[in-house]
């Protein structure tokens, strides 16, 4: 049986993994903003994907997928900062960074395709 690619499920799982990861990070004045920002960016990827999935127009869809792309890129930044701040979290941060990177590439591709299709439809 062929497994269906489910981006909504993948982004939801990513958000869950982000929450689990940051719950393990020791809290101190340096890590607190990294934790807060990382959780916000990491969980908003899936939330914005859900909004894109329910978009009211092609422009709305492209805009919301663009937000997913930005948030997936932002979470990579916060994971990088945390990895150098809490060395014992480095390997797990790297694993999550790779998933954020893959999601970023997926969303960038969707945005490019959506914009290219918009240009094609304007040409006709």
ChimeraX commands (.cxc) that place a marker at each C-alpha (Angstrom):
marker #1 position 0.00,0.00,0.00 radius 0.5
marker #1 position 1.42,3.38,-1.03 radius 0.5
marker #1 position 1.79,5.87,1.81 radius 0.5
marker #1 position 0.27,9.27,1.05 radius 0.5
marker #1 position 2.51,12.27,1.60 radius 0.5
marker #1 position 0.72,14.30,4.27 radius 0.5
marker #1 position 2.32,17.69,4.83 radius 0.5
marker #1 position -0.26,18.65,7.45 radius 0.5
marker #1 position 0.67,15.61,9.54 radius 0.5
marker #1 position 4.39,16.15,8.97 radius 0.5
marker #1 position 4.25,19.78,10.11 radius 0.5
marker #1 position 2.13,18.84,13.14 radius 0.5
marker #1 position 4.65,16.17,14.15 radius 0.5
marker #1 position 7.45,18.67,13.67 radius 0.5
marker #1 position 5.70,21.08,16.04 radius 0.5
marker #1 position 5.25,18.29,18.58 radius 0.5
marker #1 position 8.94,17.37,18.34 radius 0.5
marker #1 position 9.91,21.02,18.79 radius 0.5
marker #1 position 7.82,21.23,21.97 radius 0.5
marker #1 position 9.28,17.99,23.36 radius 0.5
marker #1 position 12.80,19.16,22.57 radius 0.5
marker #1 position 12.49,22.58,24.16 radius 0.5
marker #1 position 10.87,21.11,27.29 radius 0.5
marker #1 position 14.20,19.32,27.92 radius 0.5
marker #1 position 16.30,22.47,27.62 radius 0.5
marker #1 position 17.51,23.87,30.95 radius 0.5
marker #1 position 15.97,27.27,31.62 radius 0.5
marker #1 position 18.20,30.23,32.36 radius 0.5
marker #1 position 18.31,33.88,31.25 radius 0.5
marker #1 position 20.07,32.95,27.99 radius 0.5
marker #1 position 17.95,29.96,27.01 radius 0.5
marker #1 position 14.53,31.40,27.91 radius 0.5
marker #1 position 14.22,33.65,24.83 radius 0.5
marker #1 position 15.67,30.90,22.62 radius 0.5
marker #1 position 13.08,28.46,23.94 radius 0.5
marker #1 position 10.21,30.91,23.51 radius 0.5
marker #1 position 11.17,31.95,19.98 radius 0.5
marker #1 position 11.98,28.38,18.91 radius 0.5
marker #1 position 8.62,27.08,20.08 radius 0.5
marker #1 position 6.75,29.95,18.42 radius 0.5
marker #1 position 8.47,29.48,15.07 radius 0.5
marker #1 position 8.45,25.67,15.18 radius 0.5
marker #1 position 4.77,25.34,16.00 radius 0.5
marker #1 position 3.64,28.09,13.64 radius 0.5
marker #1 position 4.90,26.13,10.61 radius 0.5
marker #1 position 2.03,23.65,10.96 radius 0.5
marker #1 position -0.52,26.26,12.00 radius 0.5
marker #1 position 0.22,28.34,8.93 radius 0.5
marker #1 position 0.15,25.25,6.72 radius 0.5
marker #1 position -3.38,24.53,7.99 radius 0.5
marker #1 position -4.36,28.09,7.11 radius 0.5
marker #1 position -2.82,27.72,3.65 radius 0.5
marker #1 position -4.73,24.49,3.15 radius 0.5
marker #1 position -7.95,26.44,3.78 radius 0.5
marker #1 position -6.90,29.47,1.72 radius 0.5
marker #1 position -9.61,31.53,0.10 radius 0.5
marker #1 position -7.66,32.23,-3.10 radius 0.5
marker #1 position -4.44,31.34,-4.89 radius 0.5
marker #1 position -2.85,34.57,-3.62 radius 0.5
marker #1 position -3.92,33.76,-0.06 radius 0.5
marker #1 position -2.47,30.24,-0.42 radius 0.5
marker #1 position 0.84,31.52,-1.77 radius 0.5
marker #1 position 1.07,34.11,0.98 radius 0.5
marker #1 position 0.44,31.58,3.77 radius 0.5
marker #1 position 2.86,29.03,2.30 radius 0.5
marker #1 position 5.38,31.88,2.18 radius 0.5
marker #1 position 4.86,32.35,5.92 radius 0.5
marker #1 position 5.47,28.61,6.41 radius 0.5
marker #1 position 8.72,29.02,4.50 radius 0.5
marker #1 position 9.79,31.97,6.66 radius 0.5
marker #1 position 8.88,30.23,9.92 radius 0.5
marker #1 position 10.72,27.03,8.96 radius 0.5
marker #1 position 13.77,29.14,8.19 radius 0.5
marker #1 position 13.44,31.04,11.48 radius 0.5
marker #1 position 13.25,27.86,13.56 radius 0.5
marker #1 position 16.55,26.77,11.97 radius 0.5
marker #1 position 18.10,29.95,13.35 radius 0.5
marker #1 position 16.81,29.39,16.90 radius 0.5
marker #1 position 17.94,25.76,16.85 radius 0.5
marker #1 position 21.39,26.87,15.75 radius 0.5
marker #1 position 21.59,29.40,18.59 radius 0.5
marker #1 position 20.44,26.81,21.11 radius 0.5
marker #1 position 22.93,24.22,19.85 radius 0.5
marker #1 position 25.85,26.50,20.69 radius 0.5
marker #1 position 24.31,27.57,24.00 radius 0.5
marker #1 position 23.46,24.10,25.38 radius 0.5
marker #1 position 26.04,21.70,23.98 radius 0.5
marker #1 position 24.29,18.59,25.33 radius 0.5
marker #1 position 21.30,19.46,23.09 radius 0.5
marker #1 position 23.41,19.86,19.95 radius 0.5
marker #1 position 22.66,16.48,18.32 radius 0.5
marker #1 position 18.90,16.67,18.79 radius 0.5
marker #1 position 18.92,20.31,17.65 radius 0.5
marker #1 position 20.80,19.21,14.53 radius 0.5
marker #1 position 18.19,16.51,13.79 radius 0.5
marker #1 position 15.36,19.03,14.13 radius 0.5
marker #1 position 17.32,21.57,12.08 radius 0.5
marker #1 position 17.49,19.04,9.23 radius 0.5
marker #1 position 13.72,18.54,9.30 radius 0.5
marker #1 position 13.16,22.31,9.38 radius 0.5
marker #1 position 15.51,22.60,6.41 radius 0.5
marker #1 position 13.59,19.96,4.45 radius 0.5
marker #1 position 10.30,21.69,5.24 radius 0.5
marker #1 position 11.80,25.01,4.16 radius 0.5
marker #1 position 12.82,23.50,0.82 radius 0.5
marker #1 position 9.36,22.01,0.34 radius 0.5
marker #1 position 7.63,25.33,1.06 radius 0.5
marker #1 position 10.05,27.24,-1.17 radius 0.5
marker #1 position 9.24,24.85,-4.01 radius 0.5
marker #1 position 5.49,25.24,-3.45 radius 0.5
marker #1 position 5.83,29.05,-3.50 radius 0.5
marker #1 position 7.87,28.94,-6.74 radius 0.5
marker #1 position 5.36,26.60,-8.39 radius 0.5
marker #1 position 2.39,28.64,-7.21 radius 0.5
marker #1 position 3.92,31.87,-8.50 radius 0.5
marker #1 position 4.88,30.25,-11.81 radius 0.5
marker #1 position 1.33,28.96,-12.24 radius 0.5
marker #1 position -0.02,32.44,-11.49 radius 0.5
marker #1 position 2.18,33.94,-14.21 radius 0.5
marker #1 position 1.06,31.25,-16.68 radius 0.5
marker #1 position -2.60,31.94,-15.94 radius 0.5
marker #1 position -2.04,35.68,-16.46 radius 0.5
marker #1 position -0.44,35.01,-19.86 radius 0.5
marker #1 position -3.59,33.30,-21.13 radius 0.5
marker link #1:1,2 radius 0.2
marker link #1:2,3 radius 0.2
marker link #1:3,4 radius 0.2
marker link #1:4,5 radius 0.2
marker link #1:5,6 radius 0.2
marker link #1:6,7 radius 0.2
marker link #1:7,8 radius 0.2
marker link #1:8,9 radius 0.2
marker link #1:9,10 radius 0.2
marker link #1:10,11 radius 0.2
marker link #1:11,12 radius 0.2
marker link #1:12,13 radius 0.2
marker link #1:13,14 radius 0.2
marker link #1:14,15 radius 0.2
marker link #1:15,16 radius 0.2
marker link #1:16,17 radius 0.2
marker link #1:17,18 radius 0.2
marker link #1:18,19 radius 0.2
marker link #1:19,20 radius 0.2
marker link #1:20,21 radius 0.2
marker link #1:21,22 radius 0.2
marker link #1:22,23 radius 0.2
marker link #1:23,24 radius 0.2
marker link #1:24,25 radius 0.2
marker link #1:25,26 radius 0.2
marker link #1:26,27 radius 0.2
marker link #1:27,28 radius 0.2
marker link #1:28,29 radius 0.2
marker link #1:29,30 radius 0.2
marker link #1:30,31 radius 0.2
marker link #1:31,32 radius 0.2
marker link #1:32,33 radius 0.2
marker link #1:33,34 radius 0.2
marker link #1:34,35 radius 0.2
marker link #1:35,36 radius 0.2
marker link #1:36,37 radius 0.2
marker link #1:37,38 radius 0.2
marker link #1:38,39 radius 0.2
marker link #1:39,40 radius 0.2
marker link #1:40,41 radius 0.2
marker link #1:41,42 radius 0.2
marker link #1:42,43 radius 0.2
marker link #1:43,44 radius 0.2
marker link #1:44,45 radius 0.2
marker link #1:45,46 radius 0.2
marker link #1:46,47 radius 0.2
marker link #1:47,48 radius 0.2
marker link #1:48,49 radius 0.2
marker link #1:49,50 radius 0.2
marker link #1:50,51 radius 0.2
marker link #1:51,52 radius 0.2
marker link #1:52,53 radius 0.2
marker link #1:53,54 radius 0.2
marker link #1:54,55 radius 0.2
marker link #1:55,56 radius 0.2
marker link #1:56,57 radius 0.2
marker link #1:57,58 radius 0.2
marker link #1:58,59 radius 0.2
marker link #1:59,60 radius 0.2
marker link #1:60,61 radius 0.2
marker link #1:61,62 radius 0.2
marker link #1:62,63 radius 0.2
marker link #1:63,64 radius 0.2
marker link #1:64,65 radius 0.2
marker link #1:65,66 radius 0.2
marker link #1:66,67 radius 0.2
marker link #1:67,68 radius 0.2
marker link #1:68,69 radius 0.2
marker link #1:69,70 radius 0.2
marker link #1:70,71 radius 0.2
marker link #1:71,72 radius 0.2
marker link #1:72,73 radius 0.2
marker link #1:73,74 radius 0.2
marker link #1:74,75 radius 0.2
marker link #1:75,76 radius 0.2
marker link #1:76,77 radius 0.2
marker link #1:77,78 radius 0.2
marker link #1:78,79 radius 0.2
marker link #1:79,80 radius 0.2
marker link #1:80,81 radius 0.2
marker link #1:81,82 radius 0.2
marker link #1:82,83 radius 0.2
marker link #1:83,84 radius 0.2
marker link #1:84,85 radius 0.2
marker link #1:85,86 radius 0.2
marker link #1:86,87 radius 0.2
marker link #1:87,88 radius 0.2
marker link #1:88,89 radius 0.2
marker link #1:89,90 radius 0.2
marker link #1:90,91 radius 0.2
marker link #1:91,92 radius 0.2
marker link #1:92,93 radius 0.2
marker link #1:93,94 radius 0.2
marker link #1:94,95 radius 0.2
marker link #1:95,96 radius 0.2
marker link #1:96,97 radius 0.2
marker link #1:97,98 radius 0.2
marker link #1:98,99 radius 0.2
marker link #1:99,100 radius 0.2
marker link #1:100,101 radius 0.2
marker link #1:101,102 radius 0.2
marker link #1:102,103 radius 0.2
marker link #1:103,104 radius 0.2
marker link #1:104,105 radius 0.2
marker link #1:105,106 radius 0.2
marker link #1:106,107 radius 0.2
marker link #1:107,108 radius 0.2
marker link #1:108,109 radius 0.2
marker link #1:109,110 radius 0.2
marker link #1:110,111 radius 0.2
marker link #1:111,112 radius 0.2
marker link #1:112,113 radius 0.2
marker link #1:113,114 radius 0.2
marker link #1:114,115 radius 0.2
marker link #1:115,116 radius 0.2
marker link #1:116,117 radius 0.2
marker link #1:117,118 radius 0.2
marker link #1:118,119 radius 0.2
marker link #1:119,120 radius 0.2
marker link #1:120,121 radius 0.2
marker link #1:121,122 radius 0.2
marker link #1:122,123 radius 0.2
marker link #1:123,124 radius 0.2
view
